[in-house]
Amino acid sequence: MSINIEHLIKHFNGYMAVNNVSFSVGEGEFVTLLGPSGSGKSTILRLIAGLEAADSGLIEVNGEDVTKIPVQERKVGFVFQHYALFRHMNILENIAFGLKVSGVKKKIRAEKASELLELVGLFGLGHRMPSQISGGQRQRVALARALAPEPGLLLLDEPFGALDARLRKELRSWLKKLHDRIKLTTLLVTHDQDEALELSDKVLVMNRGKIEQEAPPQAIFDNPATEFVATFVGETNRVDTLVKNGEVRWGPLLFGYYHMMDGAQAKVLFRPNDVYVSSHQEAGAISGTIYSMQFLGATVALQIRLTDDYFITAHIPKGVAEQSHFALGRQVYVTVTRSHIFCSLGSS
């Protein structure tokens, strides 16, 4: 199925949760709504599912207007953060529950449930109770149950939010492989940036009921369209300065030229992994001193003091830091390889 959303609006007690939102999801695409709590992403998902009614706007699925169609007629699979499995039913019975309600014959629903159990990698566990399997396995069961009626669209609302970090990472990888296999049109809601960037064909960054940017994951990370996207997605250095003689400069760092009047306020954002650090002088590099080091696992965070007590943070692969013999107090040379400048008029 494909989805087309046009000018969607939803209020709750005078608060505009969804503010004139429009976007589309192509057939077989995996699209993520990413944003902080209260940004409207879960409300959009519930509007598409039919669990909430829109104040205005259009929801089309495969070219059909479903804006006012009841939830049971939308052919949508929905997976929530909390698995909501029936504790008194075994795994196979949980998966087949929706089919049973729909009147599917016992033999057919048993076969379908067994197929789905194998699809989600839980073959042989069908007769266990929910309390006898792990949280990650329960979420797979919830997904299998959503797939049982063969929906054309899968909606996932923070499906891994209740799991620990290791399980979330494992299930992200598993879900990506599953989607690549079955190519079911999928819309995910999350506030987890890693989840969005790893899984998605396209990411919609939400803020205060609106879409701030819609783009593939790498474009969201490398080329944020707004200051909010730059600060919300990934870690960032942020410096405030003024345009002077057409230059955007902060201490010894020149970030480029901007076609605005002198005195315009400039916010410069650049990611720690876009700070190149060398132990040798290179063309255009600025001298600095390693002020602090923090071990982050695969990377090391270096806080570097530039001239005149200007500080920036760089993330360096652990192996590079070791090979370069980086240590506190050592002189290094830095280059900012990518930055984003957001300017507004101001007085000098």
N, C-alpha and C positions, 0 to 999 in steps of 0.2 A: 504493500500500500504506500501511497504518497500522502503527505499532509500539506495543506495550505492554510495558513492562519493570516487573517486580515483584520487589522484595526481592533484587536481584542481588548475589551475593557471590563474590569471587575472591581467593584467596591465592596468593602466590608465596614458597615457602620460609619460611613463617611470617609473611610480611608481607601485611597485608590491603590489596590494591590497589584493590578495589571493595568498599565497606562498606554493604550493605543499600540499594542504589540503586533507586528507582522513578521512572518518568516515562513519558510517552506522546508520540508524534508523530503528528499527524493526516495524513490522505491529502493529498499535495501540499504539505505544509509544508516549510519550510527551517529546521531547528533546529541550533543550534551548541552543542557542549560546549566551554566556555572555561575555561582554568585553567592554572596553572604546570606545569612538568615534574614528573612523579610524582604528579599529582593523580588519576590513574585514567581519564582521558578516552579515551586510545587503547586501553586494555584493554577498556573498554566497547564501543568500536567493533569490536574483534576478537571479542568475545563475540557480538555481534549477527551478525557475518559468519560465525561458526562456525570462525574461525581459532584460537580458544581455547575451552576447555570451562569452563562455570561450575561452581563448587563447589555453589551452590544458587541458587534463584530461578527466575523464569519469563521467557522471551522469546517474545512473541507477535507474529506478523506477519499482519495481516488476520484476527485472531481465532484463528489456528492456532498451537498450541504448537510452536515450532521449536527449543526449547532443546537437544535432543539430535539434531537432524537434521543430517546431514553438510553441509559447506560448499557442495558442488556442487549441492545440492537447494534452496538457500535463495533463489535468484533475486535475488541481490544483486550490484550492481556496486561494485567497490572501487578507489579511486585512492589511491596512496601518495605520500609526499613526493618520492621518487625515481622517475622515470618508468618505469624497468625496461623500456624498449623493446628489442626485439631488433635489435641493430646490423646484422646481416646481412640484415634484411628492410627493404623500403621502407615508406613510411608506410601505403599501402593494405594491404599484407600484415600489418603490425602490427595495424591496426584489425580486420582480418578473421580474425586468428589464432584467437580463441575460437570463432568460427563454424565454422572449418575443423575444429577439434578435436571439435566437436559433430556433425560430419558433414553440415553444410549444403552444398548443391551450389555449385560454383565460381561459376556465373553469378549465383546469388542473393546469395552473400556479397560478390561484387564490386560488385553494385548497392547493397547495404546499406552497404558501406564508403564508396562514393562519396557516398551520401546523408549519411552522418555527417561525412565530410570537409567537405562544404558547410555542414552544421549548425554545426560548430565554427569556421567561417571560414577554412578552409585549402584551398579549392577551387583545383585546379591544381597542388598540391604533392604529390600522391599518389605520384609515382614518385621522389621524393627519398628519400635515406637519412636516418636520425635525425641523423647528424653534420652534415647539410647544412641543418638548420633551427635556430632559436633555442631557448633553454630554455623560453620561454613557449609557443612552438609545440609543443614536445615534450610539454609538460603538457596541451595541448589534444588531442594525439593519444592520450595516456594516457586522457583522459576519453572520447574517442570510442570507444576500445577497450572501456572499461567499459560504455558504452551499447549496444554492438553486440548483445549477447544479449537486449536489451530487458528489463533488470531492472526490478522494481517498486520497488526501493529503491537509492539511491545513497549510498555511504559514502565520505567524503573525509577522509583522515588527513593533516593538515598539507600540503595539495596544493601550496601556493605557498611553502613554507618554504625551498626551495633557490634561490629567485629573488631578484633585487635589488628594492629598494623600488618603483621605477617600474613594473617588470613586475608585481609583486604587485598594485599599485593598478589597473593596466590589466586584469588577469585577474579581479580582484574584480568590476569593472564588467561585464565580459563574462559572467562566470558568473551574475551577478544577472539579466541580460537573458535568458540561456539558460534559467534556471529559470522566469522569468516566462512564457516561451514554452511550455516542455514540461511544467511543473508536476509534475515527478518528485519524489516524497518524498525528501528529502535530509537527511543527518545529517553535519555537518562537525565535525571536531576541530581546534582551533587554540589557540595562546596569544596570538595577535595580536588585541588588543581592537578595533582599527579594522575588521578583517575580520569579526569577530563582529557588531559593531554595524551595519555597513553591509549585510550579506547576510541576516541572520536575521529570521524571523518571531518566533522565540522563542530565548532564550539560557539555557543552564543553566551556572551558574558552579560549577566543581568545586574542591574543596580536600580533600586527604588522603582521597580515596576517597569523599567524600560530596558531595551537591549542597547548596551554600550558599544558592542562590536560583535560582528558575525564573520567568522573566518576559519580556515583550517588551523589546527593546533599550533604549528610552527609560526604561522603568521601572527597569531594572537601573542605568542611569546616574544618573537623577534621584532614585530612591528605593531605595538599597541596603538590603537587609534585615539585613546583618551588617557588622561592622567590616572583616572580610576583603574583602567585596565592595566596600565603599567605598574601600579602599586599593588593591585589585588593578585595578579597572576605572577608568581615567582617573587624571589627576593630582589631588592633593588637598593642602590645608593640613590639618595635624593639630595640635591643641593639647590639652594635658592640664590639667584643672582639677578643682575640687571643687564639689559642690552646697552652696550657702550661702544660708540663708533662702529656700529653694525656687528660687533662681536659678542658672542656669548662666552664669557670667560669666568672661571672660578679659581681664584688663586693662580697657580701656575698652569692650570689646565684650560686649553682653548677647545671648546666644543663645536665651534663652527660659526657661521655667519647667518644672521637672521634679518629678514627684510621688515623690520619694525623700527619705530622711532627710538632714539636713545631714551633710556629711563623705563622702557617696558620691562615688566617683571617676567623673569624667565625661571621656570622650574625644569631642572635637568635631571633626568632619571637614567641610570645605567645599571645593568645587572652585575653582580660580583663576578659572574663567569665571563663577562665581557671586559674584564680588566686583565690585560696581559702583563705578567710579571716576569722579569728576566734578571739574572745576576750580572748581566753585561750591558753596557751602554749600547743602545740602538738608536737609529735615526728617529727623531721626534719623541723619544721617551723622556719621561720626567723622573728625576731622581727622588727617592724617598727612603724611609727607614722602617723596617718591620717593628711595629709597636707592640703587637700582640698576635698570638697564634692560638687557634682553637681547632681541635681535632673533631671532624664531623663524619668520620668513617672513610668513605671513598675520597673525600676531599678535605682540604685544610683551609680554614678561613683565616686570612691574613688581614689585620688592620694595619694600614700603612700610613705613616705620617709623612706628608709632603712638606715642602718648604712653607714657612709661616704658619705652622701648626694646622694645616688642612689635612683631614683624615678621610681615607676611603677604604672600603672593604673589597677584597678580592677572594674568590674561591678557586683554589688550585688543586688539581689532582694530587692525591697523596704521593704517588710515585714521583711526580715532577718536583714536589716540594723536597722530598728526600734526596733526589738526584742533584738538585740545585743547592743542597745544604742550606736551605733557608733556616734562619734562627733569629731569635730576638736581637734587635739592635743592628742587624745586617743591612747594609745599603743595597737597595734594589732599584730597578728602573721600570716604570709602569707606562702603559699605553692603554687608553680607553678605546676599544675597537668598535663599539657601537653605543650610541646614546640617543635619547629621545628628549626633545625640547618642546615644552608647552609654554607659550608666551601669552601674556595679557597686558593691557595698557596699565601703566602706573606712573607715579611721579618719582623722579630721582631725588 
